[in-house]
Amino acid sequence: MMNFPWTLVAIVIAIATTQLPAKPSDSSYLPEAISGEGSGSSSEASIKHRVLGLTLPVQTRYNGQVRELIRRYISIGSKEAEAMLGRTTLYFPMFEHYLSIHGLPKELKYLPMIESTLRPEVSSPVGAGGLWQVIPSTARRFGLEVGGYVDERRDPYRGTEAAVKILAYLYNEFGDWALAMAAYNCGSARVHRAIKLAKCDDYWEISKYLPRATQKYVPSFIAAAYLVNYYQHHNLKPKFPSSLMQDTRTFRVYNHLTFTEITKTCDISLSLLRKLNPGFALNAVPKSAKGHFLILPTATANAFSKFLAKKTGKINPTENTLPKGMFRTSYVAVPGDRIEALAMLFKCSVEDIMAWNHLNHREIVVGQELVLLLPKSLLKV
């Protein structure tokens, strides 16, 4: 394979053609503290000022609930808050991708923080599961597989896609994000009943007619947003997962694979493979016509690609078999990428990209590495 600094090529092509959103740096997920305040400043006035300055899709208020929830993050719950902040590097890019694809506010990425503290293995007493805590009946309604082999609620990609569709559906029903969030938590019927009782549709006014947990839902969302944006003011330090968890590649797998095969091929532990892929219940990737997403450390991606090609018989072109005047390179998808836009960027067709990568579907996801066969003339741009 020809090794080439593709980033430079992509930049040159992007300038000459359609530009795609640049890949966000980690700082976009854990923003720097704003200037003008000393680090660790936690006075009542300072916190209120920051809260009211947040840009959110709901009306922001600073009341007793919000204040108490923020205090929990920065005091007695600081250790868990630091661990949760670290996990944002794993999941925020996925959330941003699907929110962008479906045209929803990117700030909704804070919701799973209050649903699951960004732990996909979490289950609630009523059977909700995954990062977004979706119950089985709703999950199946929105196309997720929930069974003995696979629980796609726990798949960071599939679970997020379904949750975003649910939120879009609820927003279409209520036309207000605070009400849509409330309905996500307690169901549409209870929100409609609260609206009827309060004789208005303002979340803050109808809140007293909602279940106790839902009364805290939007305040919890505001507190989570505050934590992500201003944690440094309170001397909190994100506890990041291991580099093997953070630096990953995603494969779309159609064939049955056991975790034993994968761990031997990639030389990784079973526990790491499970942490990266919590949606597979029986230590195996089932055969699937639509394909399952498999997340692996980037360091193992080349070995797994060779193993998968040998197992499926679908071999990618090598340097010796490339058409004349072409070279092989790769591109790693970032939040908001669509295959149609990539085809325009790289001056090829969607069908080309699908054929080069043996894909049965047009969908691509964050962290998915795509093989590209491009004309060598691009190197001279």
N, C-alpha and C positions, 0 to 999 in steps of 0.2 A: 504494500500500500504506500502511496506517496504521502509523506508527511508534509503538511503545508500550513502556514499560519493563517487559518481560515478567518479568524477575526478580522484581519486586515482586508481580506477579500470581501467579506460581508459588508464592511464599512464602505468600501469603495463602490460596491454594487448598490448599496442602499442610498448613497448620495445621488447616484445616477438614475435610480428608479424609485419604486415605492419604499418608503421607510417604515420599518416595524418598530414597535416600542422597544427601547433598549432594556436589557436585563437589569432589574433593580438590584442594587447592592444590598448587603445585609442591613445597612443602616436604614433602608426604607421600611424594614420590618420592625426595627428597634431604633426609632429616631433619636437623634442627638438631643440633649437638653437644650431648651431655648436659652438665649442669652439674657442677661439682665437680672438673674437670680443666682444666688450662691447654691452650690451643690448641696443637697440635703435639706433645702428650705422647705419647711412643712407647716408654716403658719396657716391659720384658717383663711386669711385674706388671700394668701398666695395660691392655695389650692382652689379656692372659689374662682379666682381670676382665670386660672388655667382651665378649669372645667367649663366655664362659660365661653371660653375661647375655642373649645373643641369644634371641629367641623364634622358633624354627624348628620345622618338622614332623619334624626328625630329631634324634637324640640328639647334642648338641653336645659336642665334645671340643676341647681345645687341645693338640695334639701337634706333633711336629716338622714334619709336612707342612703343617698349617694355618699354623704360624708362618712357614715359608718362603714359602708362597703369599701371605700378607699382606705380608711384606717385599718381595716382588716388586712388588706393587701400589704400595707407598708409597715405593719407592726406584728401582730401575733401570727399572721399568715405569710410573713416575708419569705421564708424558705421555700414554701410551695409556689409563691409568686415568682421567685427567681427561677425555679425549675420550669414553670409554665412559660415564662419569657424565653427561656432557652429553646423550648420546643416550637416556638413560632418560626424558627428558621427551617423546621421540617415541613410545616403545613401551610404557612401563609402564602407561599408561592402557588400552591395548588388552589387555595381559596380564591386568590386574586385571579387566577386563570379562568375559573368557571364563572365568577362574578363578572369578569370582563366579557366573556363569551355571551352571557345572557343579559348583559347591559344593566346589571344591578350595582348599587353603590358599593365601592370597594371596602367601605368601613364595616360592612356586614361580616367581614372576616373576624371581628371580635366576638361574634356570637358563640362559636364553639368553646371559647375560653370560659364562658359561664355555663355552658352545657356539660362539658366533659373535662375541663382544665387541660384540653388538648391531649387527652389520653384515649386512643381509639378502643382500648380494651374495656373501658368502663361500661357497666350496665346499671340501669336504674331499677328500683323496686317494681315498676310497672312494665318492665321489659324493654324499655328504650335502650338503644345501643349505638356505639360508634361515636365519632367525633362530634356529630351533630345530634346525637341522642334521638334517633327516629324509632318509633314503635314498628313492629313487624308488619301490621296491616297497612300502615301508611307507606312503608318502604316498598311493599309489593305493588301498591297502587301506582307508585311512581317508578316502577320498572326494576327494582332491585331484587336480586336473588337472595332469599333468606332460607337456608336449609342446612342439612347435616354436613355438606361438603364445603359450602361457601356461605359466608354472611357478608354481603357486599356493603352493609351499613358500616362495617369496620374497615372496608377498603377506603383509604384516604381519597382516592379519585372518584370511585362510584358513589360513595356516601356523600361526598361534597356535591357532586353533580345533582343527585336527587334532592338534597337539602336546598340547593339554590332554586331548583324547579318548584319546590314546595313554597319557598318564600315568594317567588314570582307569582305563583298562583294566589297566595294570600294577599299580596299587595294589589293584585288585580281585583280582588274581592272587596278590599277595604279602602284602597286609594290612599293609605297612610302607613308609614313604616312602623310607627309605634304600635298601631293597632294590629298590623300584620305580625309583628314580633309577639304581641300578646296572644294572638291566635295560634302562632307556632307553639307557644308554651302550653296553652290550656284548651285550644280548640276554638273553631269559629263560632259555634253555637253559644258558648259562654260569653264571648266578646259581644255578639249581637244582643244577648240578654242584658249585659251591662250597659250597652248603649241605650237600650230601651228604658232601663231603669233610671239612668242619669239624664235622659232626654237631651243628650249631646253625644258627639263622637270624638271628644278630646280625651286622649289616654289618661292624662293626669286627673281629669274630672271623673272618669268612669272607673278609675283604678280601685276605689273602695268597694265596688261591686264585683270585682274579680277575685279569684282564689288568691290566697296569701302569697304563694310562690310567684304568681303572675304580677302581683302588686310590686314585687321587687325586681321584675325582669328587666324593664327598661333602665331603672337605676343601676342594676348590675352591669348592663351593657355600657352605660356611661362610665362606670367605675373601671371596667376592663379597658376601655379606650383611654382613660386617663393613665392607667398603669403602663400601657405600651408606649404612650407618648412622653411620659414624664417620670419614669422610674428612676432615672439618674438623679433627680432632685432629692430622692429619699435614700440615697446610698445603696440602692439595690443593684445587684450584679447578676445578669442572666447566667444560669447554669446550663451551658450548652451541652447537647449530647455528644457522643464520640464523633470523630471525623468520619468514621465508617458509616455512621447514621446520617450525617449531614451531606456528604459528598456522594451522591447516588445517580444511577441511571435507571430508567424505567423501560421495560420490555413488554410488548404485547405478545402473549403466548396463547397459542390455539391448541397445542397438544398437551396430553397428560404428562406431568413431570412430578416426581417425588422430591420431597425436600432433601432426602438422602443423596439423590443424584446432584442436586444443586449445590449442596454444601461440599461434596467431594470435588465437583468441577471448579467451584469458586474458592475453595479452601477457606471457608468461613464457618462460624459456629452455628448450630441450630438455633440457639437463643437469639442471635443477631438476625437471622433470616426470619424468625417469627416476629420479632419486633418491627422489622421493616414491612412485613406482610401479614398484618393481623386478621385479614379477612378469610384466610384459609384455615378451616377448622381441623382438618385431619392430616396436616403436614404433607399436603400434596396440592398441586395445581390441577384441577380437573380439566378434561377436554372441553373446549367451548368453541362454538361457531363464531361468537362475537369476540372472543378473546378475553383473557384475564390479564390485568396489569401486574407485573412482577417487578419489585423494586430491589436493586442490588447495589452494593458499593461500586463506585466508578472504577476502582482499582481492579475489580473482577470482571468488568464489562466485556473486555476483549476475549477472555477465556470462555465466558458464557456464550458469547456470539458464535464462536467456533463450535462449541458443543451443540448449540441449537441448530446450526446449519448442518452439522453432521447427522443429528438425530432426525431432522425433518427432510433432509436431502435438498433443501433450498439454499444453494450456495450463492453468495454475493460475488459479483465480478471481482477478479483480482487485477493487479497491474498488468499482468500478461494477457488477460482476456478482454481488456477494455477496448471499446471501439476506437478506431484511429482518431487522434485529435482530442480525446477525452481524458479527464483525470478523475480519480475517486477521492472524495473527501466526506466530511460529515458535519452535521449541524445539530445542536442540542436545543430543543424547544424551550421557550421562556413563556411566562404568563401572558395570555392573550393571543398566542400564536394560533393561526388557522392554516390548514394545509393549502387552501386556495391562495392566501397571501404569500406563503412561502414559494409556491409555484411561480407567482408573478415576480417575486424577488429574484429567484434563481433562473428565470427565463426557461422554465420547463413546464410540463403539464402536471396536473394532479395525478393523472394515471401513471406518469413516469415515477413520481415519488412513491406511489403505492406499490408499483411493480418492483422498484429497487429495494423496497423494504418488506416485501411480501405481506402487505397489509390487505385485509378484506374490507376495511372501513376507512373513511376519510378522517375520523377523529384522531387528533394527536393531543398529547398531554405534556405538561411541564416535566422536564428531565428526560424526555424520550429522545434518544439519539437516532438521527435519520441519516442513512447513507445517501449520498448525492453523486451522480455522474455528470460532470459539467465540462463544457468545452475549454480547452487550454487557452483559448483566446481571452478568457476572463482574467487570466493571470497577467495579461499585458495591459489591463485597464489602468 
